[in-house]
């Protein structure tokens, strides 16, 4: 395998590949697990969470494939976005037009 292998070919996985993401309304959310030390008010990182348990039960993703993954939760005033990826996801603020 080379660094240019397509996804699903068994080759190396580039950093930051999103495994699963979910979206929900904040008013229906519950506390989500063990937060890492680098968690903040609007971005939280989890070492263990019900969402990670869900990913383990319902997908083929493991620490070996595609690679070790982490759970990040982004909070806004009314919404939550949960992201499980092989690296810490990066975000950028988009300007409204």
Sine and cosine of phi, psi and omega as CSV:
sin_phi,cos_phi,sin_psi,cos_psi,sin_omega,cos_omega
0.00,0.00,0.55,-0.84,0.03,-1.00
-0.88,-0.48,0.12,-0.99,0.03,-1.00
-0.93,0.36,-0.12,0.99,-0.03,-1.00
-0.96,-0.27,0.22,0.98,-0.01,-1.00
-0.93,0.38,0.64,-0.77,0.02,-1.00
-0.94,0.34,0.40,-0.91,0.06,-1.00
-0.83,0.56,0.60,-0.80,0.02,-1.00
1.00,0.06,-0.06,1.00,-0.04,-1.00
-1.00,0.01,-0.07,1.00,-0.05,-1.00
1.00,0.03,0.06,1.00,0.00,-1.00
-0.99,0.13,-0.07,-1.00,-0.01,-1.00
-0.86,0.50,0.53,-0.85,0.01,-1.00
-0.98,-0.20,0.81,-0.58,0.04,-1.00
-0.91,0.42,0.46,-0.89,-0.01,-1.00
-0.91,0.42,0.56,-0.83,0.08,-1.00
0.99,0.15,0.34,0.94,0.05,-1.00
-0.95,0.31,0.80,-0.60,0.02,-1.00
-0.98,0.21,0.82,-0.57,0.02,-1.00
-1.00,0.04,-0.75,0.66,-0.02,-1.00
-0.49,-0.87,0.55,-0.84,0.20,-0.98
-0.65,-0.76,0.44,-0.90,0.00,-1.00
-0.64,-0.76,0.41,-0.91,-0.04,-1.00
-0.75,-0.67,0.65,-0.76,0.04,-1.00
-0.42,-0.91,0.19,-0.98,0.04,-1.00
-1.00,0.05,0.71,-0.71,-0.10,-1.00
-0.88,0.48,-0.53,0.85,-0.04,-1.00
-0.93,0.37,-0.28,0.96,0.01,-1.00
-0.97,-0.23,0.04,1.00,-0.09,-1.00
-1.00,0.07,0.40,-0.92,0.08,-1.00
-0.85,-0.52,0.30,-0.95,0.09,-1.00
-0.81,0.58,0.54,-0.84,-0.26,-0.96
-0.90,-0.44,0.03,1.00,0.05,-1.00
0.66,-0.75,-0.37,-0.93,-0.05,-1.00
-1.00,0.05,0.94,-0.33,-0.01,-1.00
-0.98,0.20,0.60,-0.80,0.10,-1.00
-0.97,0.23,0.26,-0.97,-0.01,-1.00
-0.89,0.45,-0.43,0.90,-0.03,-1.00
-1.00,0.05,0.21,0.98,0.05,-1.00
-0.96,0.28,0.54,-0.84,0.04,-1.00
-0.81,-0.59,-0.30,-0.96,-0.04,-1.00
-0.96,0.27,-0.64,0.77,-0.08,-1.00
-0.94,-0.34,-0.23,0.97,0.06,-1.00
-0.76,-0.65,0.87,-0.49,-0.02,-1.00
-0.86,-0.52,0.66,-0.75,0.03,-1.00
-0.91,-0.42,0.67,-0.74,-0.08,-1.00
-0.85,-0.52,0.69,-0.72,0.11,-0.99
-1.00,0.06,-0.47,0.88,0.07,-1.00
-0.54,-0.84,0.69,-0.73,-0.02,-1.00
-0.33,-0.94,0.32,-0.95,0.10,-0.99
-0.86,0.51,-0.53,0.84,0.02,-1.00
-0.92,0.39,-0.64,0.77,0.08,-1.00
-0.90,0.43,-0.62,0.79,0.07,-1.00
-0.88,0.47,-0.67,0.74,0.03,-1.00
-0.87,0.49,-0.71,0.70,0.01,-1.00
-0.88,0.48,-0.68,0.74,0.01,-1.00
-0.89,0.45,-0.60,0.80,-0.02,-1.00
-0.98,0.22,-0.53,0.85,-0.22,-0.98
-0.92,-0.38,0.01,1.00,0.03,-1.00
-0.75,-0.66,0.10,-0.99,0.07,-1.00
-1.00,-0.02,0.03,1.00,-0.03,-1.00
-0.93,0.38,0.71,-0.71,0.08,-1.00
-0.65,-0.76,0.05,-1.00,0.05,-1.00
-0.90,0.43,-0.39,0.92,0.02,-1.00
-1.00,0.01,-0.54,0.84,-0.01,-1.00
-0.66,-0.75,0.82,-0.57,0.08,1.00
-0.98,0.22,-0.43,0.90,0.03,-1.00
0.02,-1.00,0.16,-0.99,0.10,-1.00
-0.82,0.57,0.66,-0.75,-0.04,-1.00
-0.79,-0.61,0.27,-0.96,-0.05,-1.00
-0.72,-0.69,0.32,-0.95,-0.01,-1.00
-0.92,-0.39,0.83,-0.55,0.10,-1.00
-0.88,-0.48,0.61,-0.79,0.04,-1.00
-0.83,-0.55,0.81,-0.59,0.03,-1.00
-0.97,-0.26,0.79,-0.62,-0.03,-1.00
-0.93,-0.38,0.69,-0.72,0.17,-0.98
-0.86,-0.52,-0.14,-0.99,-0.01,-1.00
-0.87,0.49,-0.59,0.81,-0.09,-1.00
-0.79,-0.61,-0.12,0.99,-0.10,-0.99
-0.75,-0.66,0.33,-0.94,0.05,-1.00
-0.76,-0.65,0.68,-0.73,0.13,-0.99
-0.85,-0.53,0.86,-0.51,0.07,-1.00
-0.98,-0.18,0.74,-0.67,-0.02,-1.00
-0.77,-0.64,0.79,-0.62,0.16,-0.99
-0.93,-0.38,0.85,-0.52,-0.05,-1.00
-0.57,-0.82,0.21,-0.98,-0.04,-1.00
-0.99,0.15,0.01,1.00,0.07,-1.00
-0.44,-0.90,0.15,-0.99,0.04,-1.00
-0.93,0.36,0.85,-0.53,-0.03,-1.00
-0.92,0.39,0.51,-0.86,0.09,-1.00
-0.95,-0.31,0.56,-0.83,-0.04,-1.00
-0.79,-0.61,0.45,-0.89,0.11,-0.99
-0.69,-0.73,0.53,-0.85,-0.01,-1.00
-1.00,0.06,0.79,-0.61,0.04,-1.00
-0.99,-0.12,0.65,-0.76,0.03,-1.00
-0.99,0.11,0.67,-0.74,0.09,-1.00
-0.94,0.33,0.58,-0.82,0.04,-1.00
-0.98,-0.19,0.00,0.00,0.00,0.00
